[in-house]
Amino acid sequence: MDRPGLADFLRRRRELLRPADVGLPAGVRRRTPGLRREEVAQLAGVSADHYSRLEQARGSAPSAAVVAAIARALRCDLDERDHLFHLAGLSAPPRRAGGHIRPGLIALASRLVDVPVCINSDLGEVLWRNALLAALVGERDLRAGRAGNVYWRWFTEPASRELAPEEDRPRLSAAHVSDLRSTYSRRAGDRDITELVHDLLERSAEFRELWERHEVAVRRSDVKTFVHPEVGPIRLHCEALLTSDEDVTLLAYFPLEGTDAAEKLELLRVIGTQDFQTTS
């Protein structure tokens, strides 16, 4: 691990970014250029103390998941991401996968402020989401590793299903498994997908039963109902925009025609932001 080199690279990348580049308000006048350390930490979903220590060339070595998250937060391209992994003493993920998001894709997603939007890896990891989706699911910060994996949480954490109506859950379970199997087939035994499937088979009888059906289908669109505790059920049309490599997917949730979803999303934009400001 090249601690001085890592610290210098992080600081220089941070100073190049403006709040508007990452979807943050400018706020009060800044004494130094670029983002604040705590802002990078928030975008990456890591503790401000851990990130600050990295910039100060001290503290514990970062994990691969943390380095990947920081690379996304700092809007690194693939070459810069690989360099960041090298400085941290880690092997860079394969170019074909690894959950990296091109800065241009984040810039596009950041402009979709009136609909919930997220970017997921082909393993089901939530890599980025906008403020409205955070308000919709009731989680401000991203989770790293399995804790932020849609498939893992659905089959191992019963509480993760509370946003979906009970009558929709069997269909969503089957859709999750058929979608994951398509990745499993396409990735031809890559270690990350193999380990995820193996662990799900070990942990969930429901997953095992669905996996044995051998149903394969990539979800490119769907209609979902989110049961929000304050605004009630919201019917949304989900469009999945696959990237050319198909290792990350942008999901945009549009109000379903003929419902009150648009009004509820607008209300959620207000109360969701207020709730997050109150708890920050």
The 8 nearest C-alpha neighbors of each residue, nearest first, counted from 0:
[[1, 88, 87, 86, 2, 60, 85, 89],
 [0, 2, 86, 4, 3, 5, 87, 88],
 [1, 3, 56, 5, 4, 0, 6, 57],
 [4, 2, 6, 56, 5, 1, 7, 55],
 [3, 5, 7, 1, 6, 2, 8, 86],
 [6, 4, 2, 8, 86, 7, 3, 1],
 [5, 7, 54, 3, 9, 56, 4, 8],
 [6, 8, 4, 10, 5, 9, 3, 11],
 [7, 9, 5, 11, 10, 6, 4, 12],
 [10, 8, 12, 6, 7, 11, 13, 5],
 [9, 11, 13, 7, 8, 12, 14, 6],
 [12, 10, 14, 8, 13, 9, 7, 15],
 [13, 11, 9, 15, 14, 10, 8, 73],
 [14, 12, 10, 11, 15, 34, 16, 33],
 [33, 13, 15, 11, 32, 12, 16, 34],
 [16, 14, 12, 13, 33, 11, 17, 32],
 [17, 15, 33, 14, 13, 34, 20, 18],
 [16, 18, 33, 20, 19, 34, 15, 21],
 [17, 19, 23, 20, 25, 21, 24, 34],
 [18, 20, 22, 17, 21, 23, 24, 25],
 [21, 19, 17, 18, 22, 16, 106, 23],
 [20, 22, 19, 18, 23, 17, 109, 106],
 [21, 23, 19, 20, 109, 18, 24, 110],
 [22, 24, 18, 19, 21, 25, 20, 17],
 [25, 23, 26, 18, 19, 22, 21, 27],
 [24, 26, 18, 23, 27, 19, 28, 17],
 [27, 25, 24, 28, 29, 23, 18, 19],
 [26, 28, 29, 25, 24, 30, 18, 31],
 [29, 27, 30, 26, 25, 31, 32, 24],
 [30, 28, 31, 27, 32, 26, 33, 25],
 [29, 31, 28, 32, 27, 33, 35, 34],
 [30, 32, 29, 33, 14, 34, 35, 28],
 [33, 31, 14, 34, 30, 29, 15, 17],
 [34, 32, 14, 16, 17, 15, 13, 31],
 [35, 33, 13, 17, 16, 14, 18, 38],
 [34, 36, 38, 37, 39, 33, 13, 14],
 [37, 35, 39, 38, 40, 51, 34, 47],
 [36, 38, 40, 47, 39, 35, 41, 50],
 [39, 37, 41, 35, 40, 36, 42, 34],
 [40, 38, 42, 36, 41, 37, 72, 43],
 [39, 41, 37, 43, 47, 45, 38, 42],
 [40, 42, 38, 44, 43, 39, 37, 45],
 [43, 41, 39, 72, 40, 44, 38, 69],
 [44, 42, 68, 40, 69, 72, 41, 45],
 [43, 45, 41, 141, 42, 140, 40, 142],
 [46, 44, 40, 43, 41, 47, 49, 50],
 [45, 47, 49, 48, 40, 50, 44, 41],
 [46, 48, 37, 40, 50, 49, 51, 45],
 [47, 49, 51, 46, 50, 52, 37, 40],
 [50, 48, 52, 46, 51, 47, 53, 45],
 [49, 51, 53, 47, 52, 48, 40, 46],
 [52, 50, 48, 54, 53, 49, 47, 55],
 [51, 53, 55, 57, 49, 54, 58, 50],
 [54, 52, 56, 50, 55, 51, 6, 57],
 [55, 53, 6, 51, 52, 56, 9, 10],
 [54, 56, 52, 53, 57, 6, 51, 3],
 [57, 55, 2, 53, 6, 54, 3, 52],
 [58, 56, 52, 55, 53, 59, 2, 54],
 [57, 59, 52, 53, 60, 56, 49, 55],
 [60, 58, 61, 57, 49, 53, 52, 62],
 [59, 61, 62, 58, 87, 0, 53, 57],
 [62, 60, 65, 59, 66, 63, 87, 64],
 [61, 63, 65, 64, 66, 60, 89, 87],
 [62, 64, 66, 65, 67, 61, 89, 84],
 [65, 63, 67, 62, 66, 68, 143, 144],
 [64, 66, 68, 62, 67, 63, 61, 69],
 [67, 65, 69, 63, 68, 64, 70, 62],
 [68, 66, 70, 64, 65, 69, 63, 71],
 [67, 69, 43, 65, 71, 70, 66, 64],
 [68, 70, 72, 66, 43, 71, 67, 73],
 [71, 69, 67, 73, 75, 68, 72, 80],
 [72, 70, 74, 68, 69, 73, 75, 67],
 [71, 73, 69, 43, 42, 74, 70, 39],
 [72, 74, 70, 71, 75, 69, 13, 12],
 [75, 73, 71, 102, 72, 70, 76, 101],
 [76, 74, 70, 79, 73, 80, 71, 77],
 [75, 77, 79, 78, 101, 80, 74, 102],
 [76, 78, 80, 79, 81, 75, 99, 101],
 [79, 77, 81, 80, 76, 82, 75, 83],
 [78, 80, 82, 76, 75, 77, 81, 83],
 [81, 79, 77, 83, 82, 78, 75, 70],
 [80, 82, 84, 91, 78, 83, 79, 77],
 [83, 81, 85, 79, 80, 84, 86, 78],
 [82, 84, 80, 86, 81, 85, 79, 87],
 [83, 85, 87, 89, 81, 91, 82, 86],
 [86, 84, 82, 88, 87, 83, 89, 81],
 [87, 85, 1, 83, 5, 88, 84, 0],
 [86, 88, 0, 84, 85, 89, 1, 83],
 [89, 87, 0, 85, 86, 84, 1, 90],
 [90, 88, 84, 85, 87, 91, 63, 86],
 [91, 89, 84, 92, 85, 88, 81, 63],
 [90, 92, 81, 84, 89, 93, 85, 80],
 [93, 91, 97, 94, 90, 96, 81, 95],
 [94, 92, 95, 96, 97, 91, 90, 81],
 [93, 95, 96, 92, 97, 77, 91, 99],
 [96, 94, 93, 244, 246, 97, 92, 245],
 [97, 95, 246, 94, 93, 98, 92, 99],
 [96, 98, 92, 99, 93, 95, 94, 246],
 [97, 99, 120, 96, 247, 100, 246, 126],
 [98, 100, 97, 101, 71, 67, 96, 77],
 [101, 99, 102, 71, 98, 104, 105, 247],
 [100, 102, 103, 104, 76, 99, 105, 74],
 [103, 101, 74, 105, 104, 106, 100, 76],
 [104, 102, 106, 101, 105, 107, 100, 108],
 [103, 105, 107, 106, 101, 102, 108, 100],
 [106, 104, 108, 102, 107, 103, 109, 101],
 [107, 105, 103, 109, 104, 108, 102, 110],
 [108, 106, 104, 105, 109, 110, 103, 111],
 [107, 109, 105, 110, 111, 106, 104, 116],
 [110, 108, 106, 107, 111, 105, 22, 112],
 [109, 111, 108, 107, 112, 106, 22, 113],
 [110, 112, 108, 109, 113, 114, 116, 107],
 [111, 113, 110, 114, 109, 131, 129, 115],
 [112, 114, 111, 115, 131, 265, 264, 268],
 [113, 115, 112, 252, 253, 111, 116, 131],
 [116, 114, 132, 131, 252, 251, 129, 113],
 [117, 115, 251, 250, 128, 129, 132, 114],
 [118, 116, 128, 250, 127, 249, 129, 119],
 [117, 119, 249, 127, 248, 126, 250, 125],
 [120, 118, 125, 248, 124, 126, 247, 123],
 [119, 121, 247, 124, 122, 98, 123, 246],
 [120, 122, 246, 123, 247, 182, 119, 245],
 [123, 121, 120, 124, 192, 179, 182, 148],
 [122, 124, 149, 148, 120, 121, 119, 150],
 [125, 123, 148, 120, 119, 122, 147, 126],
 [124, 126, 119, 127, 147, 118, 148, 123],
 [125, 127, 119, 118, 124, 120, 98, 128],
 [128, 126, 118, 117, 125, 129, 119, 141],
 [129, 127, 117, 116, 118, 132, 133, 130],
 [128, 130, 131, 132, 116, 133, 117, 115],
 [129, 131, 133, 132, 134, 128, 272, 115],
 [132, 130, 115, 134, 133, 129, 268, 135],
 [131, 133, 115, 135, 134, 130, 129, 116],
 [134, 132, 130, 138, 131, 139, 136, 135],
 [133, 135, 271, 137, 131, 132, 136, 130],
 [134, 136, 132, 133, 137, 131, 227, 267],
 [137, 135, 133, 134, 138, 132, 162, 227],
 [138, 136, 134, 135, 133, 139, 271, 132],
 [139, 137, 133, 136, 140, 134, 141, 135],
 [138, 140, 133, 137, 141, 275, 134, 130],
 [141, 139, 138, 44, 142, 41, 133, 42],
 [140, 142, 44, 143, 147, 139, 125, 138],
 [141, 143, 147, 146, 140, 44, 144, 125],
 [142, 144, 147, 146, 145, 141, 64, 44],
 [143, 145, 146, 147, 148, 64, 142, 124],
 [144, 146, 148, 147, 151, 143, 152, 124],
 [145, 147, 144, 142, 148, 143, 152, 151],
 [148, 146, 142, 145, 143, 144, 124, 125],
 [147, 149, 124, 145, 123, 151, 150, 146],
 [148, 150, 123, 152, 151, 153, 124, 147],
 [151, 149, 153, 152, 148, 123, 154, 175],
 [152, 150, 148, 153, 154, 149, 155, 145],
 [151, 153, 156, 155, 149, 154, 150, 148],
 [152, 154, 150, 151, 159, 155, 156, 149],
 [155, 153, 152, 151, 156, 203, 150, 206],
 [154, 156, 152, 153, 151, 157, 203, 202],
 [155, 157, 152, 158, 159, 153, 154, 151],
 [158, 156, 159, 160, 155, 153, 154, 161],
 [159, 157, 160, 156, 161, 153, 162, 152],
 [158, 160, 157, 161, 156, 153, 152, 162],
 [161, 159, 158, 162, 163, 157, 153, 168],
 [160, 162, 163, 158, 159, 164, 226, 157],
 [163, 161, 226, 225, 160, 227, 164, 159],
 [162, 164, 161, 225, 160, 226, 224, 165],
 [165, 163, 167, 166, 226, 162, 168, 224],
 [164, 166, 168, 167, 163, 161, 169, 160],
 [165, 167, 164, 168, 169, 170, 163, 171],
 [168, 166, 164, 165, 170, 169, 171, 163],
 [167, 169, 171, 170, 165, 166, 172, 163],
 [170, 168, 172, 171, 167, 173, 166, 165],
 [171, 169, 173, 168, 172, 167, 174, 166],
 [170, 172, 174, 168, 173, 169, 175, 167],
 [173, 171, 169, 175, 170, 174, 168, 176],
 [172, 174, 170, 176, 171, 175, 177, 169],
 [173, 175, 171, 177, 172, 176, 178, 170],
 [176, 174, 172, 178, 173, 177, 171, 179],
 [175, 177, 179, 173, 178, 174, 180, 210],
 [176, 178, 215, 180, 214, 216, 174, 179],
 [179, 177, 217, 175, 181, 216, 176, 180],
 [178, 180, 176, 182, 181, 177, 175, 183],
 [181, 179, 183, 177, 182, 178, 215, 176],
 [180, 182, 184, 178, 215, 179, 183, 216],
 [181, 183, 185, 179, 180, 184, 186, 121],
 [184, 182, 180, 181, 186, 185, 192, 179],
 [185, 183, 181, 182, 187, 186, 180, 188],
 [184, 186, 182, 187, 183, 181, 180, 188],
 [185, 187, 183, 184, 189, 188, 182, 192],
 [188, 186, 185, 184, 189, 183, 182, 193],
 [187, 189, 186, 193, 190, 183, 192, 184],
 [190, 188, 186, 191, 192, 187, 193, 183],
 [189, 191, 193, 192, 194, 188, 195, 186],
 [192, 190, 194, 193, 189, 195, 122, 188],
 [191, 193, 195, 194, 190, 189, 183, 196],
 [194, 192, 190, 196, 191, 195, 188, 197],
 [195, 193, 197, 191, 192, 196, 190, 198],
 [196, 194, 192, 198, 197, 193, 199, 191],
 [195, 197, 199, 193, 198, 194, 200, 192],
 [198, 196, 194, 200, 195, 199, 193, 201],
 [197, 199, 201, 195, 200, 196, 194, 202],
 [200, 198, 202, 196, 201, 197, 203, 195],
 [199, 201, 197, 207, 198, 202, 203, 196],
 [200, 202, 198, 199, 203, 197, 204, 207],
 [201, 203, 199, 200, 198, 204, 155, 154],
 [202, 204, 206, 205, 200, 199, 201, 154],
 [205, 203, 207, 206, 208, 202, 200, 201],
 [206, 204, 208, 203, 207, 209, 154, 172],
 [205, 207, 203, 209, 204, 208, 210, 200],
 [208, 206, 204, 210, 200, 205, 209, 211],
 [207, 209, 205, 211, 206, 210, 204, 212],
 [208, 210, 206, 211, 212, 207, 205, 173],
 [211, 209, 207, 212, 208, 213, 206, 176],
 [210, 212, 213, 209, 208, 207, 214, 206],
 [211, 213, 210, 209, 214, 208, 177, 207],
 [214, 212, 211, 210, 215, 177, 209, 180],
 [213, 215, 177, 212, 216, 180, 210, 176],
 [216, 214, 177, 181, 180, 213, 178, 217],
 [215, 217, 177, 178, 181, 218, 214, 174],
 [216, 218, 178, 219, 181, 215, 177, 179],
 [219, 217, 220, 216, 178, 221, 239, 174],
 [218, 220, 239, 238, 217, 221, 240, 241],
 [221, 219, 238, 237, 218, 239, 222, 236],
 [220, 222, 237, 236, 223, 238, 219, 218],
 [221, 223, 236, 235, 237, 224, 234, 220],
 [224, 222, 235, 234, 221, 236, 225, 237],
 [223, 225, 234, 233, 235, 163, 232, 226],
 [224, 226, 233, 162, 163, 232, 227, 223],
 [227, 225, 232, 162, 231, 163, 233, 224],
 [226, 228, 231, 229, 230, 232, 225, 162],
 [229, 227, 231, 230, 226, 232, 162, 137],
 [230, 228, 227, 231, 267, 226, 270, 232],
 [231, 229, 227, 228, 263, 232, 267, 266],
 [230, 232, 227, 226, 229, 228, 233, 225],
 [233, 231, 226, 225, 227, 224, 234, 230],
 [234, 232, 225, 260, 224, 235, 226, 231],
 [235, 233, 224, 255, 260, 223, 254, 232],
 [236, 234, 254, 255, 253, 223, 252, 222],
 [235, 237, 222, 253, 252, 255, 221, 254],
 [238, 236, 252, 221, 220, 251, 222, 235],
 [237, 239, 220, 251, 250, 219, 240, 252],
 [240, 238, 250, 219, 249, 220, 241, 248],
 [239, 241, 249, 248, 250, 238, 242, 219],
 [242, 240, 248, 245, 239, 249, 243, 247],
 [241, 243, 245, 244, 248, 247, 240, 246],
 [242, 244, 245, 241, 246, 247, 248, 240],
 [245, 243, 246, 242, 95, 247, 241, 96],
 [246, 244, 242, 241, 243, 247, 248, 121],
 [245, 247, 121, 96, 244, 120, 98, 248],
 [248, 246, 120, 119, 245, 121, 242, 98],
 [249, 247, 241, 119, 118, 240, 242, 250],
 [248, 250, 118, 240, 239, 117, 241, 251],
 [251, 249, 239, 117, 116, 238, 118, 248],
 [250, 252, 116, 238, 237, 115, 253, 249],
 [253, 251, 237, 115, 236, 235, 114, 116],
 [252, 254, 236, 235, 114, 255, 237, 251],
 [255, 253, 235, 260, 261, 236, 256, 234],
 [254, 256, 235, 236, 234, 258, 253, 257],
 [257, 255, 258, 254, 260, 259, 235, 236],
 [256, 258, 255, 259, 260, 254, 234, 261],
 [259, 257, 260, 256, 255, 234, 254, 261],
 [258, 260, 262, 261, 263, 257, 233, 254],
 [259, 261, 254, 263, 233, 258, 262, 234],
 [262, 260, 264, 254, 263, 259, 265, 258],
 [263, 261, 265, 264, 260, 259, 266, 267],
 [262, 264, 266, 260, 265, 261, 267, 230],
 [265, 263, 267, 261, 266, 262, 260, 268],
 [264, 266, 268, 262, 267, 263, 261, 269],
 [267, 265, 263, 264, 269, 268, 262, 270],
 [266, 268, 264, 271, 270, 269, 265, 263],
 [269, 267, 265, 266, 271, 131, 270, 272],
 [270, 268, 267, 266, 272, 271, 273, 265],
 [269, 271, 273, 267, 272, 268, 274, 266],
 [272, 270, 134, 274, 267, 273, 268, 269],
 [271, 273, 275, 274, 270, 269, 268, 276],
 [272, 274, 270, 276, 271, 275, 277, 269],
 [275, 273, 277, 271, 272, 276, 270, 278],
 [274, 276, 278, 272, 277, 273, 279, 271],
 [277, 275, 273, 279, 274, 278, 272, 271],
 [276, 278, 274, 275, 279, 273, 272, 271],
 [279, 277, 275, 276, 274, 273, 139, 272],
 [278, 276, 277, 275, 274, 139, 273, 272]]
